[in-house]
């Protein structure tokens, strides 16, 4: 009967019923043994078929073993009911069940089917098994009614793009078993009980198109206004950033925003963990706080498939937990293996921190980003830098923490970076600066500083305090060893000087160099190295 008519039914052993049966909600702590011998504890929102002794069946899903029909059954009680989808939806999945009955009730069953199905089942039993039919008991409480849907023929013609007579459309509705009532301005169409997919006017228009024939509707090229969209000058296109990374050997990946809590703990830099109340899988129960986790997972997958050199990047949103609901957009990358693909013209060498630093600098060119020594829980304590731009922290760069290298069984540490997307795409409007007609002057100095002083800190401070007429300072040599005291290192700097209005004199050059030497001595205790 279920396959023939689409109406689920259930048979009880009449001798096992205690008093009359009724439909009610489950009671707290109430248990039921199902036909598959599974014992479940009924929830208070679980619809239940029960008698005077207790629960008999999980309504719309599966019957209970206590009232099951067996070879010794003499009298059966047939139940044919209509349950609205909201009363059944989710109950089977909650108890790990999947039955034909729940599948159909969750999607809707015709309100007019229960009586017809009951009579059909009774007829089959009498014809095949014999016996005598008992009385029919029918209880109806708040039976759902199909609500008429307003239909406007003119709107149908406008959406379909063809001229159809009202009579043709009304005839289509009648052929589909729908009731049509013509009113002053609209037509009220009531769909049959089994058409749960018809709720709005556009559903009726779709039925007209389907029955009339999509092939009978002529193809017409759409007409519309072509507009050129403005591109903000202060923001780089996303495609431009991605093309730059692809040109430097990276491949884009897209990973899930859902990750395991363990992975999130390994890579989250801080903030509140955002856990899912209803995860789709146990290993996807947390919203990622960093893109690094997905990159490292992808690295493991590729290493297991024989890949030895990888450059990966991903653009996506993170949930760092610093502000509830915040989903900052970020860009992250990973490098593993040799600096370049194997070739005959260059010896192999592993990619290092400075290789990936150059990739990050290329992303921001010509803006001058700075790299400051810092610590990140997922990165190596001595090989990690916080990336800043105009004094604002915008990301991280470093090699994977040794603890995680060992945990994930990597032969070497991958190098990772993660950046705020808003900083990556920000672009300052170009500003014209005239070229000086006068020559530049270069002066080199070597200073001795403490070995633990970071060169990056010295350069950052020196460039922020350039004397007048000095346009740049850069490092070109570092030395430690013979001729220097223990705990000291020699740093060689090149300074460029230029004036836009005149040629510099020796006195002006020496004055500017002297100011820089004095600054290094006062700020970092770095003094000129003796010849």
ABEGO torsion letter per residue (X at the ends): XAAAAGBBBBBBBAAABBEBBBBBBBBBGBBBBBAAGBBBBBBAABBBBBBAAEBABBBGABBBAAABBBAABABBBBBBBBBBAAAABGAAAAAGBBBAAAAAAAAEBBAAAAAAAAAAAAAAAAAAAEEBBBBBBBBBBGBBBBBBBBBBAAAAAAAAGBBBBAAAAAAAAAAAGBBBBBBAABBBBBBBAABAABABAAAAAAAAAAAAEAAABBBBBBBBBBBBBBBBAABBBAAAAAAAAAAAGBBBBBBBABBBAAAAAAABAEEBBBBBABBABAABABBBABAAAAAAAAAAAAAAAGBABBBBBBBBBBBAGABBGBBBBBBBBBBBEBABBBBAABBBBBBBAAAAAAAAAAAAOABBBBBBBBBBAABBAAABBBBBBGGBBAEBBEBBBAAAAAAAGBABBBBBBBBBAAAAABBBBBBBBBBBABBBBBBBBBBBBBAABBAAAAAAAAAAABBBGBABBBBABBBBEBGBBBGBBBBBBBBBBBBAABBBBAAAAAAAAAAAAAAAAAAAGBBBBBX
